[in-house]
């Protein structure tokens, strides 16, 4: 088990080497038998009623249900009142029925193919769904809240999500030691040993801003618990290999011995509640069926399954043992079976009365009070995101100072703070200061903010500096953001481990717990999100559609062609835009009340690329002030962080101001729109290249430039106004990304729909390419000049007309 702590090793020895330590009362044995009856008969009932349906049953490891209930009982006895669980398919319906206590009729009606879906979105298969339930623990007579997090087919993907949700629940109830809220994670043996996300999740367990103070991991290990014949073992690595890496004790136990399983589970719960460290329970068992009920395992494992089919079920073995011991008699055992069978039959009868399938009944993270009783937003409006000037000034003064005494900061940082102070004095913000003001103002309003990622405390580009370090005293730090107001919400900023998949999943889980928090994950460079693609594809993008679960997580993805090579340039905006759920060929009703808010409500996520610090400020505040929650994808700048023109006046951040979905041309071209020959649409940093080139060519009256700040939902209404304003202009989309990347394939059809296909939409940008950017600086500049030449050559597209 690779533990170098003598106290912990001695503790384990006492638990397993003390003679006679594993003793159970007759009452405990009867409870264990009753739980095995429920676990076993539930699967048998499903098999009888729906023999041709996939359900990923628990046959071969029925002992899992009493095992989980024992962990929960022991934890409840030690003061835990909330348990958050994550698991793959196998046994999920059984866990929902017999651990979480989901109504059986709600589970059974999921098998009815005629039921009509009543919720918005696409829904998900029954063995992916989650649940939240508060009930009395009958063993301890204490209230306990149980939630099972919804999971995709990516078996271990929910691991960090569960940990993040657990951390959030601990944070909100002030549980700084993990004594009230804990997590249980279930794994298959092959996935536990083979999936890298398991290790990423384990490695978060001791980081200060990520630890949940110990998790109980239960491995359903299909390594044949009834034989030592190596020919019967599967080829996947044993979970012991994992323990060597994660430095956690791993307790192996044969699932054919229910009392041994119960004892080990009690010890595991005690370990977690004593040392607040991770622990693994390895249930060595077998799988009576194949991968699912439709699979024939004899195709590939004939010898093993000949042995399996000779095995008595664990319930039968244990019942015979207790009858022999005189703990129960045969009629009592049969009565326990018939009692549960009757419960299932009655629930089955009630399930036939269900006419509508409600996925919202399977919600794993409800937000009481945030929505109306029927789950709708309390309004469809968003107030101004602007602030009073004195609030801006106060936040700016704290952001440009050290709010504690006897604290020595780095000389270079002194210059940065001085520059911030000068900006505030001039009623102006740059990117870092705009972010500071958005965060600081939300903290004032009681909104907790959590910013996580690699090197986010300082910022990848040394622009943020939210944590100050004393230059004379080791590990002495100061977070000025937590010194803004007397009764403000806390600000958490935390450098993560060198992980994207695990950390993004963790932050998604943290954001699930409450709508009244702004949770942000920042990639070190935008393209680093690709190693977290599973969380984006399976949870963030479709989460509401699959599980009726809103989430307001914010992804900050540094993006921009700066000549820094293919790995530090593109945040791959084309991928996010391709997954947006709007129709490019349908013009929505632009006259609808609160059209912009309705668009946001209907979308699966929001994608923005702000060109000004002020708009970044507004979109962060809008994320919380909206009456619902959607994921926000922000392509953030690199060179613009210090660009002298990337500044915003306080005037654009005062009460009455809002996020601008589109920033129209406001120069000479807008004064005489009839004379404009070309209307360029763009987004983000390339705007500054375009304005510089336009000025150099003296074309400020001939070419108008409109910035699309919110790409999705697409601002049809505002762009229609822009096109109508310039009746004699041809239209072109300009981007610095390659043609097969970036925004062009998303924007072009929507612009064409906006104008009823009255004009073509031309392209000015880099040619298609396999890599996101060149690694040669000269080539980069040549490509940039070429796209600028195309953008301002008024005859460039005449031969294509």
N, C-alpha and C positions, 0 to 999 in steps of 0.2 A: 504493500500500500504506500510505500515511499513517504512516510511521515517522519520528519526529524524532530518532532516535539515529544519529549519523553512523557509529559503529562498526558498527552493525547494517546500515545501508544499504551500506556498503563491503563487508561480508561477503557480502551477497547479490550485489552486482555481480561480485565475484570468482568466485562460484559459477556465474554465468550468462554473463558477458561475457569470460571468459578463453578464448582460442582453443583448440580441441581438448579442452575440458574433459570432454566427454561421450564417454568411451571405455570400451568393455567388452571383456573378454577373451572368447575363444571359449567357455571353460568357463562364464562368466557368461551368455553368450547361449544356450548349451544348457540351462542351468538355467531360464532364463526361458521357453524353448520348452516344457520339460517341465511347468512350472507352468501355462502357457496350455493345454496339452493336458488337464491334469486339470480345470481350470476349465471348459473348453468341453465336454469329453466327459461330465462329470458332468451338466450340464444336458441334453445330448442323450440320455443314458441315462434320466434321469427322464422326459423327453418321450416316449421310445419305450415305456416301461413303464406310465406313467400319464398318457396324453395328455389325459384329461378331468379331471385333478385340478389344483386351484390349488396352485402352489408358489412363485410370485413369483420366477421365474428371473432369471438374470443376463445373458441374451442381449442383446448390444449393449454390455456393459461387462465382458466376461470378464476384461479386464486388471486388474480390481479385486483378484483373488486374488493374482497376483504382486506387485501394488502393496503390499498389506497385508503380505505375507511379506517384502518388501524393507524396509519400515519396521521390522518386528520384527527382522529380521536385523541391520540397522544399529544398532538400539537395544541388542540383545543384545551386539553387539560393543563397545558403549560402556558395558557394565556393568549394563544393565537385566535383571532376572531375573523380573519379573512384569508382564504387560500385561493391562489390564482394558478390555474393549471393549463398546461399545453400538452398535446399528444398527437400522434399520427392517426391514420384511419382505424387500425385494428382495435376493436373493443370500444370505439368511441360511443356508439349507441348504448352500449351496456353501461359505460361510465355516466353518460347523461341520465340514464334511467335509474341506476342504482347507487350512484355516488352524489351526483348533482341533484337528483330527484326531479328531473323533467317529467311533466305529466305523460304517462304512457300513451294516452290517446293522441297527443301531439306528435309523438314519435311514430306511432303506427300509421297515422294519416299521411306521413311522408311517403309511404309506399304506394299510395293511391295515385295512379297516373292521370286520373280524371280531374283531380283537384285543380282549381283555377288559382293562379298566383295573384295575390291582391296587392302586393307591394310594388313600389317602383323598382326598376332594375331587373337584372337577369336571374337573381337567386343563385343557389349553389346546391350541390348534391348533399343528401342528408348526413353523410359521414364526414363532411367538412365543417358542419355548423357548430356554433358555440352556444353558451348559455350562461346566465347570471341568476343566482337564486340565494335568498337569505332564509335560513330555517334554523330550527332548534337541533343541536347535536344531541341525540337521544342518550348517548353514553355519558356525556358531561353535563347535560342539561344547560348548556350555554348556547347563545346565539352564535351562528357562524355564517359567513357569506362565502359562497363558492362560485367561482366563475371559470368556465372553460373557454379558452380563446379559439375563435374560428381559425381554421388552418387550411392551406391549399394542399395539393398533392405533393408538394416539395416537403418531404416528411419532417425535416428538422427546422424549417424556415420560421416556425413560430417560436422557437426557443428564445431568441433575443427580444421578441415582441412581448412575451410573457414576462421576461425580466424587467423590461422597461415599464410595463404596466404595474408590476409589483413595486418597483422603485417609486413610481408616482404615488401609489396608494400609501406607501410608507411615508413619503414626504408630506402629503396632505393631512395625514393624521398625526404628524409629529413623532412617528415611530423611528427614532434614529438608530435603534439597535436591532430592528427586525423582530421584535417580540410580539407584535400584533398582526403583521401581514407577512405571509411567506408564499413561496412558489413551489410547485411540484411539476417536474417535467418528465414525461414518459417518452421512451425511445424504443425503437427496434434495434436488435444487436448490430446488424449490418450498417444501418444508418449511423448509429452511435459511434461506431469505429471508423466509418468511412467518410462522413460528411464534415467538411472543414468548419462549417458554422457551429458545430458542437464545441470545437476548441476555441473559436472566437468568443463564444458566449461564456465558456468557463473562464477565459482570461480577463473578462470584465469583472469577475466576482470580487476581486480585491482592490479595484480602483475606487478611490474615495467617492466620486460622484456617480458611480455605477454599481457599487456593491449593494446586494439585497440581503447581506448577512446570512448567506447560506441557503442553498436549494437542495431539496431531496430529489435525486434523479432515480427513476425506476426504469430498468432495462428489461423489456420482454425479450428474453434471449432464446431464440429458436435453435439451441444447440443440443437438443435431445437430453432432457433431464432424467431419463430413465435408463441410460446406457453409457458405458465408458468405452464402447467400441469405437475407435477413431474412424472406422469406415462409415459410421453413421453421422459423423459431424459435418457440418457445412464448412465451406472454405473461407468464410469471412473471418477477419481477425477477432479474437476474443476481446471483450471490453476491458480486460485487464490492461491491454496496451494503452487504452485511454487514460487509465489511472496513473500510469507512469508519466504521462504528459501533464495532467491537470493537478497532480498532487492532492488527490482526494481519496479517502478510504473507499474501498469497493467491497461490499459484502455479497458473496455468492451464496445462493440458497436454492435448493431443489424445489420447484413449484409443486412436486408431488407430495410434499410434506407441509401441509397447511399450517401446522402449529409452528414449525421452524420459520416459515415465511412471516407469520404474525410476530414472532419474537424479533426477528431481524428488522422488521419494519418499525417496531417500537424502539429498538436501539438506534435506528437511523434518525427517527424523529427526535429522540433524546440528544443524539450527537449534534444535530442542527440547532436545537434549542439551547444546548450547553455551550458549544464552541462557535456557533454562528458561522459555520463553514459548510461547503458543499459536501455531499455524501452520495454514494451510488449504491443502490440495491439492485443486484443482478439476479433476476428471476430466471433460472435455467429451466426451460420448459420445452414444449414442442408445439407445432401448428398442425392441428388435426386435418384441416383443409389445406388447399393450396394458397396462392396469393390472395385469392378471393373464392367465394363459393362456386364460381363458374370455372375455376381453374382445376386441371387434373395434375396433381403433383407426381403421380406415378410415371408420367412421361419421362421425367428426368431424375427422380429419386425413388426407384422401385423398391430397393431393399429397405430403405429407411421407412417408407410408408407401409410396407408389410409389417414392420415392427410397431409402427404407430397404431395401426388398426387393430392390433391385439391388446392394446392398453385399455384397462378400465378407466373411466373418467374419474377425476380426482374426487368429485362429490361422492361417487359410489364407494370409493376406497375409504374416505374419511367417515362416511355414515356407518359403514361396516365396523370400523374401528371403535366409534363411539357406542354403537350397540353392544359390541363385545365388552367394552369397559363399563357398561351399565349407565352411561351418561344420559342416553336417550333409549327408548325402545322403538321397535319397528313401526308401530302405529303412529307414534309421535312424529317420526321422520316422514312418514307418508302424509300425515296431516299438514306438515309444513309445506310439502310439495303442492298438495291440492289447494292450500290456501293461496299460494302465490299464483298457481295456474288460474285460479278463479279471478284474482286481481287482473291478470293479463286478459282474460276473456271478457271481463266487464269493460275494460278500457278499449278493447278491440271493438266491442259493440258501440261504445260511445264515439269511437273514431269514425264510424260510418256516417255520423250526423254532421261531420265537418264538411263544409262545402267549399271553403276558401283556405288557401295556404298562406299563412302569415309568417314571413321570415322574421319580421320584427319581434315575434315571440321568442326568437332564438338569439336575441341581442346579447353580446357578451360584455358590453360596457355602456349601460344606460346612463344618461345625463339628467337626473331628476331636476325639474324646474326650468331647464334651458328651453325646451320646446313646449308647445301646448299639450294638453292631455292626449290628443290624437296624433302627436308627433310632428306637428307643423311648426314652422317659424312663427314667432310672435308678431312679426311685421315683415314687410317686404321693402323696407327702406334702410338706408345707411346714413347716419348723421355725418356732418362735416368732420373730416379728419384733421382739421387745422387746430392750432393751439394759441392761447393768449401769449403775447410777446414776453410777458414777465416769466412765464413758464419756460419758454425757449431760452431766455437769458440765464435763468437760474441753472438749468441743466447744462448749458454751455459753460458757465463759470465752474461748475464741479468737474466737468469733462476736461477742463484746462488747468486743473490744479491737483494738489495732493491733499486730501481732506483730513489727514491725520498728522500729528506732530511727531518730531524726531524720526523722520523717514527720509532716507537719502535715495534719490532716483538717479538713473544713468544720465550723463550729460546730454547724450543724443536725445533722450526722451524729454529732457527739459526744453530743448528747442522745439520738439513736436508740440508740447503743451503750450508753449509760448505762441506758436503759430495758431493753434486753436483759439487761444484767447484773443488774438488779433482778428480772427474771423468773426468771433462773437461780437467784438466791438464794432465791426463793420456790418453787423446784421446779416451775416452770410454763413452758409455751411458748405463744407465739402462732404465727401461720401461718408467718412468715418463719423463726422459730427452729426450728420443726418440720421445715421443709425442710432447713435447715442441718444438723440432727442426722441426718436420713436420709442426706443426701449424705456428711457427714463420717464416719459409721459405715461406709458402703460403701467409701469410700476407704481406711479402715483395713483392710478385708478384701481389699484389692487390686483393687477394681472401679473401672475408669476411669469417670469421669462427664463427659459433655459436654452442656452446656446452651446452646442456640442460639436466636436469634430477635431481633426488633427491640427494642432497649433492655433486653435481659435482664440485663445486668451490674448495672444499677441497679434494674431492675424498672419496668414501666410505671407503677406506682403508688408508686414510691419506697419500696418496702418491703424490697427484697432487699439491695442494696449489697454485692455479692460482689466488686466491684473498687473499691478505695479510691484516690482521686486526691490526690496531694500538692498543697496549695493554693499552694505557693511555687515548685515546680519543675515546669515543663511536661512532660507525658507521663510523669511518674514515678508508677508505680502499684504497688499491693500487692494480692495475692489471699490473704487470710488462710486460706482453705480449703486452700491448698497449704502451710500451716505447722502442720498439725495433728499429724502423726506423722512419725517419722524415716524410715520405709520405706513410706509410704503410696503409693497410686496417684495419678497426676496428675489435677487437676481442670481442665477446659477450660470456660470460660464466655466466650461471644463474641457481641458485637452483630453481627447480620447486615446485609446490604444490605436495601434496602426492597423485599423480595421475599418472597412466600409460596410460590408454586409451586416456584420454583427451590430455595429454602432447605429446604423440607420434603422435597423429593425428595433433596437432598444428605444430610440427616440420616437419611433412610430408608436410603440407600446406606451411610452410615457404620455404622448399626446392623446391616446385613447381615454385616459383616466378622467380628464376634465376638459370642458370647452373653454374654461376661463384661464387658460395659460397659453402663452406663445412659445411653442417649442420649435427650435430651428436646428437643422443639421447643415453644416458647411463642409463641402468637399475641399480638400487642399487645392486641387485643380478640378475644374468641372468634369473632365472626362473620367476622373476617378470613381464617379458614381457607377461605372459599368461593372465593378466587382460587387455592387449591391443591387444588380439588376433584378434579382429575384424579388427583393422587397418592393421595388418599384412596380414590377410587372404584376405581381400576385396580390399585393396589399394596397399600395398607395393609389395606383391608377383605377383598379376595379373594385376597391373595398366596399364602397357604398352600394354599388350595383349588385355585388354578390351577397353582402351581409347586412345591408341597410344600416351601415355604420359610418357616420361622418367622422372626418378627421381633419384637423387644421394644421398639420405639420407643414413646415416651410423648409424647402431645400434651397440653399444658397450655393450656386454653381459658378465659380469664376470662369469667364468665357471671353475669348477675343483673340483675333489673329495678330500676334505681336512679333512674329518672326522667331518664336521660341521653340519651334519644332512641332511634330505631330502629336506628342503626348501632353503638351501643356497649352493647347490652344482651344480646342472645341469641347463644349459641354454636351455636344450632340443634340442640339435643339430639335433636329428633325425627328428624333426618336420620340420625344415627349409630344410633339405636335401630331405625329402620326397616330398616337394613342388617344387624342382628344375625341370626344364622342359627338361632336357637332357635324352637321351635314354640309359639305361644301357647295352643294348644288341647290340648296333651298334658302331663299331669302326669308328670314323670320319676320314677324309682324312688328315693324318698327314703331308703330303707334301704340303699342302696348304700354300700359302704365308701368313706370319704373322698369323700363326695358333692360337697362344695364344690370339691375339687381336680379331680375328674372333670368337673364342669361347666366349669371353666376350661379344661381340656384340649380339650374338645369345641367350645368356642366359637371364633368367628373373631376377636373382640376383646373387651376388657373395658371396660365403661363405668361410671364412678363419679362421684358428686357428694358429696364429703365435707362434713359439717357441722362437723367439729372438726379442729383442727390435728393432734391425735394420730392420727386415722384417716388423714389425709393422709400422715403420717410412716410409718405401717404399710404403706399400699398401695404407697408408693415402694420400701420395703425388700422387700416381698413380690414385687415385679416381678423382682428379681434372685434371691431365694431359692427361687422356684419351679423345679422340675426341667425346665421347658420355657419357651418364650417366646411371648407373645401381645402384640399392640399394646394399649396402655392409653390410653384416652381419659378425661381428667380435666377436669370442669367446675370451674374454680377460682374462688374468690370475689374480690370487689372490696371492698365495705364490710366484709366479715368480717375482712379483713386487720388491721383496727384495732378491731374490735368488742370491747368489754370482756368480753362473755360467751363469745366464741370463744377459749377458752383450754383447755389440757389439762394436767393434773397429771402429773408424772413417774411417778406410780403407775400410770398407764395406758400407760406406755411401757417398763416394766421387763420382765425375763425372764419368759416365760410368757404375755405379752400378744400379741394378734394383731390384724389388721385385722378390724373388725366390719362384716360385710355388712349387717346391720340393727342399729340402735340402738333397743332397745325403750323404752317408757315406764318411768321409774323413780321417778315422783313419787307423790302420794297416790292417783291413779287406779289405779296398779298394786297398791296395798295392799288395795283393795276392788274387784276387777274386776267383781263382779256388779252394782255400782251404776253402772258406766260406760254412758252412753247413746250415745256416739258414739266410734268409733275412727277418727282421722284418720291417713292415710298421707301422707307428704310426702318431699321430698328437698331437701338444700341449704339455702340462706339463708332460705327462707320459714319454716323451723322457728322461727327467732328471732322473726319477726313473729307466728307462731301462739302461742308461749309467752307473749309479752308481752300479747297480746289475751286469752288464756285467764285470765291472772292478773288483768287489769283487770276481767274479767266475773265473777271468783270462780267459775270453772267447773273448777278443778283436779281435782275428784273426779268430774265428770261426763263429761269429755272426755279421752281418752288420745291421745297423739301418738306415732306410731312413724315413725322415719326409715329410709328405704331408702337406704343408702349405696352399695351396688352394684346398679345397675339391670340390668346384663347381665353375666354370666348371672344370671337372675332367681332370687332367694333363696326359692324355693317353700317349702322346709322351715321356715325361720325365720318366714315370714309366716303359715304354717299355724298354728304355735304361738301367734302373736299373736292371730289371729282366734279360736282356741279358748279363749284366756284370757279373752276378753270376750264371753260368750255372749249378752248382752242389748244389745249395741251395734250400731247401724247402721254401715255402712262408707262412708267417703268418701275420695276422693283430692283433695288440695289442692295447687295449684301456682300460682305467680305468673305463669307464662306464659299466653298465650292458649290457648283450648281446642283449636284445630287445630294447636297447636305444643306444645313441651315434651314431657311424658312420658305424658300421659293415655292416648293411643291405644295406647301400648305396655303400660302398667301394667294398665289395666282388664281386658283379656281374660285376662291371666295371673293376676291376683288372682281372677277368677271361676273359672278353672280350678283354682286352689289350693283353693277352698272348694266345689268340685263344683257351682258355680252356685247355691248354697243361698240367697244373698242378693244384692241388687243392690249395685253399687259406684257411689256418687253422686259428683258432680263439684262442687268448689268452686274457682273460679278465674275468670280473665278470659274474656270472650266471644270467639268466633272473630274473627280479624282478618287483614288482608292483611299489615300491617307487624308486625314483632316487638314494637314498643313505641311508645307515644305520645311526641311531642316536647314535650308540655306538662306541666309539673311538677304543676299542680293536677289535671289529668286523671289523671295517674299515681297521685296520692294517693287520688283518688276511687275509682278502680278497685281499689286495694289494700284500701280500707275495705269496698268492696262484697264482695270475695271473703272477707274476714274475717267479715263479717256472715253470709254464707252458711255458712261453716264452723262457726260457733258457734250458729246458729239451729237448735235441735233439732227444730223443726217445718218446716224448709225443704223437706224432701223428702216430706212426708206426702201431699201432693196427687198425687204421682207414683207412689205405691205401688200 
